[in-house]
Amino acid sequence: MTRHFTPPVHQTTAPATILVDAIRCWSAARMAGELVQPCLSRVLDAHDCTMLTPVLDSLIHLYEIGLGRPVLAGNGPDISEDEHLLLDLIDGRFSRKACLACDKDIATALDCAICSTRIMMALTVPAHAAAPTPTYRL
């Protein structure tokens, strides 16, 4: 099932848009057998937050391990369930314990990656970019 992603309309990019772009880049690079961080760096540079490259690489990698399968990325305005869940985890709408049953060590690492991502995004993405929140539709 996919959900529709409507990017926010304002001068700066919302954190959700940055995350969706990063997930798609990361997934495409992995599927193509390419290095992930150069792709992420290019995508994040467009959002003026290249500093997030290693943070998001680790987050998405641990998320994929927690899922127990490759991350399924959406296409165009449609976000995948995997993208939606990761956005919800970062936003705090769901706890990792409620939606991903994974090995204790991976769970701990993923929880730390989620917290690190929240902190780094708060430090990196301008405060005025946090609003408005994108809308999701079934």
GUGUGU-85349 format. One record per residue: residue in one letter; residue number from 1; x, y, z of N, C-alpha, C in turn. Coordinates in nm, 3 decimals, m for minus. Example, Ala and Ser with C-alpha at 12.3 -4.5 7.8 and 13.67 -1.06 7.14 Angstrom:
! residues 2
<node residuo="a" num="1" n_X="1.319" n_Y="m0.569" n_Z="0.780" ca_X="1.230" ca_Y="m0.450" ca_Z="0.780" c_X="1.320" c_Y="m0.330" c_Z="0.780"/>
<node residuo="s" num="2" n_X="1.285" n_Y="m0.225" n_Z="0.708" ca_X="1.367" ca_Y="m0.106" ca_Z="0.714" c_X="1.290" c_Y="0.003" c_Z="0.787"/>
This chain:
! residues 138
<node residuo="m" num="1" n_X="0.084" n_Y="m0.116" n_Z="0.000" ca_X="0.000" ca_Y="0.000" ca_Z="0.000" c_X="0.090" c_Y="0.124" c_Z="0.000"/>
<node residuo="t" num="2" n_X="0.056" n_Y="0.222" n_Z="m0.080" ca_X="0.130" ca_Y="0.347" ca_Z="m0.082" c_X="0.041" c_Y="0.460" c_Z="m0.036"/>
<node residuo="r" num="3" n_X="0.105" n_Y="0.565" n_Z="0.011" ca_X="0.033" ca_Y="0.684" ca_Z="0.053" c_X="0.082" c_Y="0.798" c_Z="m0.033"/>
<node residuo="h" num="4" n_X="m0.001" n_Y="0.898" n_Z="m0.050" ca_X="0.034" ca_Y="1.012" ca_Z="m0.134" c_X="0.109" c_Y="1.115" c_Z="m0.050"/>
<node residuo="f" num="5" n_X="0.221" n_Y="1.163" n_Z="m0.100" ca_X="0.303" ca_Y="1.261" ca_Z="m0.031" c_X="0.293" c_Y="1.394" c_Z="m0.103"/>
<node residuo="t" num="6" n_X="0.246" n_Y="1.495" n_Z="m0.035" ca_X="0.236" ca_Y="1.628" ca_Z="m0.093" c_X="0.343" c_Y="1.716" c_Z="m0.029"/>
<node residuo="p" num="7" n_X="0.448" n_Y="1.751" n_Z="m0.104" ca_X="0.552" ca_Y="1.836" ca_Z="m0.046" c_X="0.494" c_Y="1.969" c_Z="0.000"/>
<node residuo="p" num="8" n_X="0.547" n_Y="2.024" n_Z="0.107" ca_X="0.499" ca_Y="2.152" ca_Z="0.156" c_X="0.532" c_Y="2.264" c_Z="0.058"/>
<node residuo="v" num="9" n_X="0.453" n_Y="2.370" n_Z="0.061" ca_X="0.475" ca_Y="2.483" ca_Z="m0.027" c_X="0.528" c_Y="2.598" c_Z="0.059"/>
<node residuo="h" num="10" n_X="0.658" n_Y="2.619" n_Z="0.058" ca_X="0.726" ca_Y="2.730" ca_Z="0.122" c_X="0.869" c_Y="2.736" c_Z="0.073"/>
<node residuo="q" num="11" n_X="0.945" n_Y="2.834" n_Z="0.117" ca_X="1.079" ca_Y="2.854" ca_Z="0.063" c_X="1.179" c_Y="2.746" c_Z="0.103"/>
<node residuo="t" num="12" n_X="1.163" n_Y="2.687" n_Z="0.218" ca_X="1.259" ca_Y="2.588" ca_Z="0.263" c_X="1.195" c_Y="2.450" c_Z="0.259"/>
<node residuo="t" num="13" n_X="1.277" n_Y="2.350" n_Z="0.271" ca_X="1.231" ca_Y="2.213" ca_Z="0.263" c_X="1.199" c_Y="2.160" c_Z="0.401"/>
<node residuo="a" num="14" n_X="1.085" n_Y="2.095" n_Z="0.415" ca_X="1.047" ca_Y="2.034" ca_Z="0.542" c_X="1.132" c_Y="1.911" c_Z="0.568"/>
<node residuo="p" num="15" n_X="1.154" n_Y="1.878" n_Z="0.696" ca_X="1.233" ca_Y="1.759" ca_Z="0.729" c_X="1.179" c_Y="1.631" c_Z="0.664"/>
<node residuo="a" num="16" n_X="1.048" n_Y="1.616" n_Z="0.653" ca_X="0.992" ca_Y="1.495" ca_Z="0.592" c_X="1.035" c_Y="1.482" c_Z="0.446"/>
<node residuo="t" num="17" n_X="1.040" n_Y="1.592" n_Z="0.374" ca_X="1.083" ca_Y="1.588" ca_Z="0.234" c_X="1.229" c_Y="1.547" c_Z="0.224"/>
<node residuo="i" num="18" n_X="1.310" n_Y="1.598" n_Z="0.313" ca_X="1.452" ca_Y="1.562" ca_Z="0.316" c_X="1.466" c_Y="1.413" c_Z="0.341"/>
<node residuo="l" num="19" n_X="1.390" n_Y="1.360" n_Z="0.436" ca_X="1.398" ca_Y="1.218" ca_Z="0.468" c_X="1.352" c_Y="1.131" c_Z="0.352"/>
<node residuo="v" num="20" n_X="1.243" n_Y="1.168" n_Z="0.288" ca_X="1.194" ca_Y="1.090" ca_Z="0.174" c_X="1.298" c_Y="1.091" c_Z="0.062"/>
<node residuo="d" num="21" n_X="1.353" n_Y="1.207" n_Z="0.031" ca_X="1.458" ca_Y="1.214" ca_Z="m0.072" c_X="1.577" c_Y="1.126" c_Z="m0.035"/>
<node residuo="a" num="22" n_X="1.615" n_Y="1.129" n_Z="0.092" ca_X="1.730" ca_Y="1.049" ca_Z="0.137" c_X="1.702" c_Y="0.899" c_Z="0.127"/>
<node residuo="i" num="23" n_X="1.584" n_Y="0.858" n_Z="0.170" ca_X="1.548" ca_Y="0.715" ca_Z="0.164" c_X="1.551" c_Y="0.666" c_Z="0.020"/>
<node residuo="r" num="24" n_X="1.496" n_Y="0.744" n_Z="m0.071" ca_X="1.491" ca_Y="0.703" ca_Z="m0.212" c_X="1.629" c_Y="0.696" c_Z="m0.274"/>
<node residuo="c" num="25" n_X="1.712" n_Y="0.792" n_Z="m0.243" ca_X="1.849" ca_Y="0.793" ca_Z="m0.293" c_X="1.924" c_Y="0.672" c_Z="m0.237"/>
<node residuo="w" num="26" n_X="1.913" n_Y="0.651" n_Z="m0.107" ca_X="1.982" ca_Y="0.542" ca_Z="m0.040" c_X="1.940" c_Y="0.408" c_Z="m0.099"/>
<node residuo="s" num="27" n_X="1.811" n_Y="0.390" n_Z="m0.114" ca_X="1.757" ca_Y="0.265" ca_Z="m0.168" c_X="1.803" c_Y="0.242" c_Z="m0.312"/>
<node residuo="a" num="28" n_X="1.798" n_Y="0.347" n_Z="m0.394" ca_X="1.840" ca_Y="0.334" ca_Z="m0.534" c_X="1.988" c_Y="0.301" c_Z="m0.545"/>
<node residuo="a" num="29" n_X="2.069" n_Y="0.364" n_Z="m0.462" ca_X="2.213" ca_Y="0.336" ca_Z="m0.465" c_X="2.240" c_Y="0.192" c_Z="m0.423"/>
<node residuo="r" num="30" n_X="2.173" n_Y="0.145" n_Z="m0.319" ca_X="2.193" ca_Y="0.008" ca_Z="m0.274" c_X="2.150" c_Y="m0.092" c_Z="m0.381"/>
<node residuo="m" num="31" n_X="2.035" n_Y="m0.066" n_Z="m0.444" ca_X="1.986" ca_Y="m0.157" ca_Z="m0.549" c_X="2.081" c_Y="m0.162" c_Z="m0.668"/>
<node residuo="a" num="32" n_X="2.148" n_Y="m0.049" n_Z="m0.696" ca_X="2.241" ca_Y="m0.042" ca_Z="m0.808" c_X="2.381" c_Y="m0.090" c_Z="m0.771"/>
<node residuo="g" num="33" n_X="2.401" n_Y="m0.125" n_Z="m0.644" ca_X="2.532" ca_Y="m0.172" ca_Z="m0.599" c_X="2.634" c_Y="m0.059" c_Z="m0.588"/>
<node residuo="e" num="34" n_X="2.587" n_Y="0.063" n_Z="m0.574" ca_X="2.675" ca_Y="0.179" ca_Z="m0.565" c_X="2.697" c_Y="0.217" c_Z="m0.419"/>
<node residuo="l" num="35" n_X="2.797" n_Y="0.301" n_Z="m0.396" ca_X="2.819" ca_Y="0.354" ca_Z="m0.263" c_X="2.706" c_Y="0.449" c_Z="m0.229"/>
<node residuo="v" num="36" n_X="2.658" n_Y="0.442" n_Z="m0.107" ca_X="2.541" ca_Y="0.518" ca_Z="m0.066" c_X="2.574" c_Y="0.663" c_Z="m0.030"/>
<node residuo="q" num="37" n_X="2.683" n_Y="0.684" n_Z="0.043" ca_X="2.710" ca_Y="0.818" ca_Z="0.092" c_X="2.733" c_Y="0.924" c_Z="m0.015"/>
<node residuo="p" num="38" n_X="2.797" n_Y="0.894" n_Z="m0.128" ca_X="2.807" ca_Y="0.998" ca_Z="m0.232" c_X="2.670" c_Y="1.040" c_Z="m0.285"/>
<node residuo="c" num="39" n_X="2.581" n_Y="0.945" n_Z="m0.303" ca_X="2.445" ca_Y="0.976" ca_Z="m0.349" c_X="2.373" c_Y="1.060" c_Z="m0.244"/>
<node residuo="l" num="40" n_X="2.379" n_Y="1.016" n_Z="m0.119" ca_X="2.314" ca_Y="1.092" ca_Z="m0.012" c_X="2.371" c_Y="1.233" c_Z="m0.002"/>
<node residuo="s" num="41" n_X="2.500" n_Y="1.245" n_Z="m0.015" ca_X="2.564" ca_Y="1.376" ca_Z="m0.006" c_X="2.510" c_Y="1.471" c_Z="m0.113"/>
<node residuo="r" num="42" n_X="2.495" n_Y="1.422" n_Z="m0.235" ca_X="2.441" ca_Y="1.506" ca_Z="m0.343" c_X="2.297" c_Y="1.548" c_Z="m0.314"/>
<node residuo="v" num="43" n_X="2.215" n_Y="1.454" n_Z="m0.270" ca_X="2.075" ca_Y="1.483" ca_Z="m0.241" c_X="2.064" c_Y="1.580" c_Z="m0.125"/>
<node residuo="l" num="44" n_X="2.140" n_Y="1.557" n_Z="m0.021" ca_X="2.133" ca_Y="1.644" ca_Z="0.097" c_X="2.194" c_Y="1.781" c_Z="0.071"/>
<node residuo="d" num="45" n_X="2.291" n_Y="1.788" n_Z="m0.018" ca_X="2.349" ca_Y="1.917" ca_Z="m0.055" c_X="2.242" c_Y="2.007" c_Z="m0.117"/>
<node residuo="a" num="46" n_X="2.152" n_Y="1.948" n_Z="m0.192" ca_X="2.043" ca_Y="2.025" ca_Z="m0.253" c_X="1.951" c_Y="2.086" c_Z="m0.147"/>
<node residuo="h" num="47" n_X="1.950" n_Y="2.027" n_Z="m0.029" ca_X="1.869" ca_Y="2.077" ca_Z="0.083" c_X="1.954" c_Y="2.157" c_Z="0.182"/>
<node residuo="d" num="48" n_X="2.081" n_Y="2.177" n_Z="0.148" ca_X="2.175" ca_Y="2.250" ca_Z="0.233" c_X="2.193" c_Y="2.183" c_Z="0.370"/>
<node residuo="c" num="49" n_X="2.198" n_Y="2.050" n_Z="0.368" ca_X="2.220" ca_Y="1.977" ca_Z="0.494" c_X="2.305" c_Y="1.853" c_Z="0.472"/>
<node residuo="t" num="50" n_X="2.415" n_Y="1.871" n_Z="0.399" ca_X="2.507" ca_Y="1.762" ca_Z="0.369" c_X="2.559" c_Y="1.694" c_Z="0.496"/>
<node residuo="m" num="51" n_X="2.564" n_Y="1.771" n_Z="0.604" ca_X="2.613" ca_Y="1.719" ca_Z="0.732" c_X="2.534" c_Y="1.596" c_Z="0.778"/>
<node residuo="l" num="52" n_X="2.413" n_Y="1.581" n_Z="0.729" ca_X="2.330" ca_Y="1.468" ca_Z="0.770" c_X="2.365" c_Y="1.337" c_Z="0.699"/>
<node residuo="t" num="53" n_X="2.456" n_Y="1.340" n_Z="0.604" ca_X="2.488" ca_Y="1.221" ca_Z="0.525" c_X="2.518" c_Y="1.098" c_Z="0.610"/>
<node residuo="p" num="54" n_X="2.616" n_Y="1.101" n_Z="0.700" ca_X="2.644" ca_Y="0.978" ca_Z="0.776" c_X="2.531" c_Y="0.942" c_Z="0.873"/>
<node residuo="v" num="55" n_X="2.462" n_Y="1.042" n_Z="0.924" ca_X="2.351" ca_Y="1.017" ca_Z="1.017" c_X="2.240" c_Y="0.940" c_Z="0.947"/>
<node residuo="l" num="56" n_X="2.200" n_Y="0.988" n_Z="0.829" ca_X="2.090" ca_Y="0.922" ca_Z="0.757" c_X="2.133" c_Y="0.789" c_Z="0.697"/>
<node residuo="d" num="57" n_X="2.260" n_Y="0.777" n_Z="0.658" ca_X="2.310" ca_Y="0.649" ca_Z="0.609" c_X="2.296" c_Y="0.544" c_Z="0.719"/>
<node residuo="s" num="58" n_X="2.341" n_Y="0.577" n_Z="0.838" ca_X="2.331" ca_Y="0.482" ca_Z="0.950" c_X="2.185" c_Y="0.452" c_Z="0.984"/>
<node residuo="l" num="59" n_X="2.103" n_Y="0.556" n_Z="0.991" ca_X="1.963" ca_Y="0.537" ca_Z="1.025" c_X="1.894" c_Y="0.442" c_Z="0.927"/>
<node residuo="i" num="60" n_X="1.908" n_Y="0.468" n_Z="0.798" ca_X="1.838" ca_Y="0.388" ca_Z="0.699" c_X="1.894" c_Y="0.246" c_Z="0.695"/>
<node residuo="h" num="61" n_X="2.025" n_Y="0.232" n_Z="0.712" ca_X="2.086" ca_Y="0.099" ca_Z="0.715" c_X="2.032" c_Y="0.017" c_Z="0.833"/>
<node residuo="l" num="62" n_X="2.028" n_Y="0.078" n_Z="0.952" ca_X="1.975" ca_Y="0.007" ca_Z="1.069" c_X="1.826" c_Y="m0.020" c_Z="1.056"/>
<node residuo="y" num="63" n_X="1.755" n_Y="0.073" n_Z="0.996" ca_X="1.611" ca_Y="0.053" ca_Z="0.971" c_X="1.589" c_Y="m0.068" c_Z="0.881"/>
<node residuo="e" num="64" n_X="1.670" n_Y="m0.079" n_Z="0.777" ca_X="1.660" ca_Y="m0.193" ca_Z="0.686" c_X="1.689" c_Y="m0.324" c_Z="0.760"/>
<node residuo="i" num="65" n_X="1.790" n_Y="m0.323" n_Z="0.844" ca_X="1.820" ca_Y="m0.444" ca_Z="0.923" c_X="1.703" c_Y="m0.476" c_Z="1.016"/>
<node residuo="g" num="66" n_X="1.646" n_Y="m0.371" n_Z="1.078" ca_X="1.531" ca_Y="m0.391" ca_Z="1.166" c_X="1.411" c_Y="m0.447" c_Z="1.093"/>
<node residuo="l" num="67" n_X="1.392" n_Y="m0.404" n_Z="0.969" ca_X="1.282" ca_Y="m0.457" ca_Z="0.888" c_X="1.305" c_Y="m0.603" c_Z="0.851"/>
<node residuo="g" num="68" n_X="1.432" n_Y="m0.640" n_Z="0.839" ca_X="1.466" ca_Y="m0.777" ca_Z="0.799" c_X="1.457" c_Y="m0.798" c_Z="0.649"/>
<node residuo="r" num="69" n_X="1.457" n_Y="m0.688" n_Z="0.574" ca_X="1.448" ca_Y="m0.694" ca_Z="0.428" c_X="1.488" c_Y="m0.557" c_Z="0.374"/>
<node residuo="p" num="70" n_X="1.508" n_Y="m0.548" n_Z="0.242" ca_X="1.541" ca_Y="m0.417" ca_Z="0.184" c_X="1.427" c_Y="m0.316" c_Z="0.203"/>
<node residuo="v" num="71" n_X="1.465" n_Y="m0.192" n_Z="0.222" ca_X="1.368" ca_Y="m0.083" ca_Z="0.233" c_X="1.300" c_Y="m0.066" c_Z="0.098"/>
<node residuo="l" num="72" n_X="1.168" n_Y="m0.056" n_Z="0.100" ca_X="1.092" ca_Y="m0.033" ca_Z="m0.023" c_X="1.062" c_Y="0.116" c_Z="m0.033"/>
<node residuo="a" num="73" n_X="1.117" n_Y="0.180" n_Z="m0.134" ca_X="1.098" ca_Y="0.323" ca_Z="m0.154" c_X="0.980" c_Y="0.348" c_Z="m0.245"/>
<node residuo="g" num="74" n_X="0.917" n_Y="0.463" n_Z="m0.226" ca_X="0.806" ca_Y="0.503" ca_Z="m0.311" c_X="0.858" c_Y="0.565" c_Z="m0.440"/>
<node residuo="n" num="75" n_X="0.764" n_Y="0.619" n_Z="m0.515" ca_X="0.799" ca_Y="0.679" ca_Z="m0.643" c_X="0.712" c_Y="0.802" c_Z="m0.664"/>
<node residuo="g" num="76" n_X="0.773" n_Y="0.912" n_Z="m0.706" ca_X="0.696" ca_Y="1.034" ca_Z="m0.729" c_X="0.628" c_Y="1.080" c_Z="m0.601"/>
<node residuo="p" num="77" n_X="0.500" n_Y="1.117" n_Z="m0.612" ca_X="0.430" ca_Y="1.167" ca_Z="m0.493" c_X="0.384" c_Y="1.056" c_Z="m0.397"/>
<node residuo="d" num="78" n_X="0.397" n_Y="0.931" n_Z="m0.438" ca_X="0.352" ca_Y="0.821" ca_Z="m0.353" c_X="0.465" c_Y="0.774" c_Z="m0.262"/>
<node residuo="i" num="79" n_X="0.439" n_Y="0.777" n_Z="m0.132" ca_X="0.538" ca_Y="0.725" ca_Z="m0.039" c_X="0.499" c_Y="0.583" c_Z="0.000"/>
<node residuo="s" num="80" n_X="0.601" n_Y="0.502" n_Z="0.018" ca_X="0.578" ca_Y="0.362" ca_Z="0.053" c_X="0.546" c_Y="0.350" c_Z="0.202"/>
<node residuo="e" num="81" n_X="0.498" n_Y="0.235" n_Z="0.241" ca_X="0.473" ca_Y="0.209" ca_Z="0.383" c_X="0.603" c_Y="0.218" c_Z="0.462"/>
<node residuo="d" num="82" n_X="0.715" n_Y="0.172" n_Z="0.403" ca_X="0.844" ca_Y="0.182" ca_Z="0.472" c_X="0.883" c_Y="0.327" c_Z="0.495"/>
<node residuo="e" num="83" n_X="0.864" n_Y="0.411" n_Z="0.395" ca_X="0.895" ca_Y="0.553" ca_Z="0.410" c_X="0.804" c_Y="0.616" c_Z="0.516"/>
<node residuo="h" num="84" n_X="0.676" n_Y="0.583" n_Z="0.509" ca_X="0.580" ca_Y="0.638" ca_Z="0.603" c_X="0.615" c_Y="0.597" c_Z="0.747"/>
<node residuo="l" num="85" n_X="0.649" n_Y="0.471" n_Z="0.767" ca_X="0.684" ca_Y="0.423" ca_Z="0.900" c_X="0.809" c_Y="0.493" c_Z="0.952"/>
<node residuo="l" num="86" n_X="0.911" n_Y="0.508" n_Z="0.868" ca_X="1.033" ca_Y="0.575" ca_Z="0.914" c_X="1.004" c_Y="0.722" c_Z="0.949"/>
<node residuo="l" num="87" n_X="0.922" n_Y="0.789" n_Z="0.870" ca_X="0.883" ca_Y="0.926" ca_Z="0.903" c_X="0.811" c_Y="0.929" c_Z="1.038"/>
<node residuo="d" num="88" n_X="0.724" n_Y="0.833" n_Z="1.062" ca_X="0.652" ca_Y="0.827" ca_Z="1.188" c_X="0.746" c_Y="0.799" c_Z="1.306"/>
<node residuo="l" num="89" n_X="0.846" n_Y="0.715" n_Z="1.284" ca_X="0.943" ca_Y="0.688" ca_Z="1.390" c_X="1.024" c_Y="0.813" c_Z="1.424"/>
<node residuo="i" num="90" n_X="1.065" n_Y="0.886" n_Z="1.322" ca_X="1.143" ca_Y="1.009" ca_Z="1.345" c_X="1.056" c_Y="1.115" c_Z="1.410"/>
<node residuo="d" num="91" n_X="0.931" n_Y="1.126" n_Z="1.368" ca_X="0.840" ca_Y="1.226" ca_Z="1.426" c_X="0.793" c_Y="1.187" c_Z="1.566"/>
<node residuo="g" num="92" n_X="0.814" n_Y="1.062" n_Z="1.605" ca_X="0.771" ca_Y="1.017" ca_Z="1.736" c_X="0.626" c_Y="0.972" c_Z="1.741"/>
<node residuo="r" num="93" n_X="0.563" n_Y="0.956" n_Z="1.624" ca_X="0.423" ca_Y="0.909" ca_Z="1.621" c_X="0.412" c_Y="0.764" c_Z="1.666"/>
<node residuo="f" num="94" n_X="0.518" n_Y="0.685" n_Z="1.637" ca_X="0.524" ca_Y="0.546" ca_Z="1.679" c_X="0.656" c_Y="0.523" c_Z="1.748"/>
<node residuo="s" num="95" n_X="0.657" n_Y="0.431" n_Z="1.843" ca_X="0.785" ca_Y="0.391" ca_Z="1.901" c_X="0.835" c_Y="0.272" c_Z="1.821"/>
<node residuo="r" num="96" n_X="0.964" n_Y="0.257" n_Z="1.815" ca_X="1.023" ca_Y="0.145" ca_Z="1.742" c_X="0.974" c_Y="0.013" c_Z="1.800"/>
<node residuo="k" num="97" n_X="0.956" n_Y="0.006" n_Z="1.930" ca_X="0.912" ca_Y="m0.118" ca_Z="1.996" c_X="0.774" c_Y="m0.160" c_Z="1.951"/>
<node residuo="a" num="98" n_X="0.689" n_Y="m0.063" n_Z="1.917" ca_X="0.551" ca_Y="m0.094" ca_Z="1.877" c_X="0.540" c_Y="m0.145" c_Z="1.735"/>
<node residuo="c" num="99" n_X="0.641" n_Y="m0.121" n_Z="1.651" ca_X="0.623" ca_Y="m0.156" ca_Z="1.510" c_X="0.733" c_Y="m0.242" c_Z="1.450"/>
<node residuo="l" num="100" n_X="0.846" n_Y="m0.256" n_Z="1.516" ca_X="0.954" ca_Y="m0.339" ca_Z="1.462" c_X="1.003" c_Y="m0.434" c_Z="1.571"/>
<node residuo="a" num="101" n_X="0.988" n_Y="m0.561" n_Z="1.547" ca_X="1.040" ca_Y="m0.661" ca_Z="1.639" c_X="1.172" c_Y="m0.712" c_Z="1.582"/>
<node residuo="c" num="102" n_X="1.281" n_Y="m0.662" n_Z="1.638" ca_X="1.411" ca_Y="m0.705" ca_Z="1.587" c_X="1.503" c_Y="m0.740" c_Z="1.703"/>
<node residuo="d" num="103" n_X="1.616" n_Y="m0.798" n_Z="1.671" ca_X="1.716" ca_Y="m0.837" ca_Z="1.768" c_X="1.746" c_Y="m0.721" c_Z="1.864"/>
<node residuo="k" num="104" n_X="1.771" n_Y="m0.753" n_Z="1.990" ca_X="1.794" ca_Y="m0.652" ca_Z="2.094" c_X="1.906" c_Y="m0.555" c_Z="2.058"/>
<node residuo="d" num="105" n_X="2.016" n_Y="m0.605" n_Z="2.006" ca_X="2.129" ca_Y="m0.519" ca_Z="1.971" c_X="2.094" c_Y="m0.424" c_Z="1.855"/>
<node residuo="i" num="106" n_X="2.027" n_Y="m0.476" n_Z="1.756" ca_X="1.983" ca_Y="m0.392" ca_Z="1.644" c_X="1.881" c_Y="m0.291" c_Z="1.692"/>
<node residuo="a" num="107" n_X="1.789" n_Y="m0.335" n_Z="1.778" ca_X="1.687" ca_Y="m0.244" ca_Z="1.831" c_X="1.751" c_Y="m0.128" c_Z="1.907"/>
<node residuo="t" num="108" n_X="1.851" n_Y="m0.157" n_Z="1.987" ca_X="1.920" ca_Y="m0.053" ca_Z="2.062" c_X="1.991" c_Y="0.043" c_Z="1.968"/>
<node residuo="a" num="109" n_X="2.059" n_Y="m0.011" n_Z="1.869" ca_X="2.130" ca_Y="0.073" ca_Z="1.771" c_X="2.032" c_Y="0.159" c_Z="1.692"/>
<node residuo="l" num="110" n_X="1.918" n_Y="0.100" n_Z="1.652" ca_X="1.817" ca_Y="0.175" ca_Z="1.577" c_X="1.757" c_Y="0.286" c_Z="1.663"/>
<node residuo="d" num="111" n_X="1.728" n_Y="0.256" n_Z="1.788" ca_X="1.676" ca_Y="0.359" ca_Z="1.879" c_X="1.775" c_Y="0.476" c_Z="1.890"/>
<node residuo="c" num="112" n_X="1.903" n_Y="0.445" n_Z="1.902" ca_X="2.006" ca_Y="0.550" ca_Z="1.909" c_X="2.013" c_Y="0.629" c_Z="1.778"/>
<node residuo="a" num="113" n_X="2.001" n_Y="0.559" n_Z="1.666" ca_X="2.004" ca_Y="0.627" ca_Z="1.535" c_X="1.884" c_Y="0.720" c_Z="1.519"/>
<node residuo="i" num="114" n_X="1.769" n_Y="0.678" n_Z="1.567" ca_X="1.649" ca_Y="0.762" ca_Z="1.560" c_X="1.670" c_Y="0.888" c_Z="1.644"/>
<node residuo="c" num="115" n_X="1.721" n_Y="0.872" n_Z="1.765" ca_X="1.748" ca_Y="0.988" ca_Z="1.851" c_X="1.853" c_Y="1.080" c_Z="1.789"/>
<node residuo="s" num="116" n_X="1.960" n_Y="1.022" n_Z="1.736" ca_X="2.065" ca_Y="1.102" ca_Z="1.673" c_X="2.011" c_Y="1.180" c_Z="1.554"/>
<node residuo="t" num="117" n_X="1.926" n_Y="1.115" n_Z="1.476" ca_X="1.867" ca_Y="1.181" ca_Z="1.359" c_X="1.781" c_Y="1.299" c_Z="1.403"/>
<node residuo="r" num="118" n_X="1.701" n_Y="1.279" n_Z="1.505" ca_X="1.617" ca_Y="1.388" ca_Z="1.555" c_X="1.704" c_Y="1.507" c_Z="1.598"/>
<node residuo="i" num="119" n_X="1.809" n_Y="1.478" n_Z="1.673" ca_X="1.897" ca_Y="1.584" ca_Z="1.722" c_X="1.967" c_Y="1.654" c_Z="1.607"/>
<node residuo="m" num="120" n_X="2.024" n_Y="1.577" n_Z="1.516" ca_X="2.100" ca_Y="1.637" ca_Z="1.405" c_X="2.009" c_Y="1.715" c_Z="1.310"/>
<node residuo="m" num="121" n_X="1.888" n_Y="1.665" n_Z="1.289" ca_X="1.795" ca_Y="1.741" ca_Z="1.203" c_X="1.755" c_Y="1.871" c_Z="1.271"/>
<node residuo="a" num="122" n_X="1.736" n_Y="1.868" n_Z="1.402" ca_X="1.701" ca_Y="1.990" ca_Z="1.474" c_X="1.815" c_Y="2.092" c_Z="1.466"/>
<node residuo="l" num="123" n_X="1.938" n_Y="2.044" n_Z="1.465" ca_X="2.054" ca_Y="2.134" ca_Z="1.458" c_X="2.085" c_Y="2.180" c_Z="1.316"/>
<node residuo="t" num="124" n_X="2.048" n_Y="2.100" n_Z="1.218" ca_X="2.087" ca_Y="2.125" ca_Z="1.079" c_X="1.980" c_Y="2.192" c_Z="0.996"/>
<node residuo="v" num="125" n_X="1.856" n_Y="2.146" n_Z="1.009" ca_X="1.747" ca_Y="2.198" ca_Z="0.928" c_X="1.693" c_Y="2.324" c_Z="0.996"/>
<node residuo="p" num="126" n_X="1.681" n_Y="2.434" n_Z="0.924" ca_X="1.633" ca_Y="2.557" ca_Z="0.985" c_X="1.498" c_Y="2.538" c_Z="1.054"/>
<node residuo="a" num="127" n_X="1.480" n_Y="2.605" n_Z="1.166" ca_X="1.358" ca_Y="2.591" ca_Z="1.246" c_X="1.233" c_Y="2.622" c_Z="1.166"/>
<node residuo="h" num="128" n_X="1.240" n_Y="2.720" n_Z="1.075" ca_X="1.121" ca_Y="2.755" ca_Z="0.999" c_X="1.087" c_Y="2.650" c_Z="0.894"/>
<node residuo="a" num="129" n_X="1.175" n_Y="2.553" n_Z="0.873" ca_X="1.146" ca_Y="2.447" ca_Z="0.777" c_X="1.060" c_Y="2.338" c_Z="0.839"/>
<node residuo="a" num="130" n_X="1.045" n_Y="2.339" n_Z="0.969" ca_X="0.970" ca_Y="2.232" ca_Z="1.036" c_X="0.820" c_Y="2.242" c_Z="1.011"/>
<node residuo="a" num="131" n_X="0.771" n_Y="2.355" n_Z="0.968" ca_X="0.627" ca_Y="2.368" ca_Z="0.944" c_X="0.609" c_Y="2.419" c_Z="0.801"/>
<node residuo="p" num="132" n_X="0.507" n_Y="2.387" n_Z="0.732" ca_X="0.400" ca_Y="2.296" ca_Z="0.768" c_X="0.439" c_Y="2.151" c_Z="0.747"/>
<node residuo="t" num="133" n_X="0.362" n_Y="2.062" n_Z="0.803" ca_X="0.386" ca_Y="1.919" ca_Z="0.790" c_X="0.323" c_Y="1.871" c_Z="0.659"/>
<node residuo="p" num="134" n_X="0.393" n_Y="1.785" n_Z="0.585" ca_X="0.334" ca_Y="1.731" ca_Z="0.463" c_X="0.210" c_Y="1.647" c_Z="0.496"/>
<node residuo="t" num="135" n_X="0.121" n_Y="1.637" n_Z="0.401" ca_X="0.000" ca_Y="1.556" ca_Z="0.421" c_X="0.016" c_Y="1.422" c_Z="0.353"/>
<node residuo="y" num="136" n_X="m0.044" n_Y="1.321" n_Z="0.411" ca_X="m0.038" ca_Y="1.186" ca_Z="0.357" c_X="m0.180" c_Y="1.140" c_Z="0.331"/>
<node residuo="r" num="137" n_X="m0.199" n_Y="1.080" n_Z="0.217" ca_X="m0.331" ca_Y="1.026" ca_Z="0.184" c_X="m0.317" c_Y="0.883" c_Z="0.138"/>
<node residuo="l" num="138" n_X="m0.417" n_Y="0.804" n_Z="0.168" ca_X="m0.420" ca_Y="0.667" ca_Z="0.117" c_X="m0.454" c_Y="0.668" c_Z="m0.028"/>
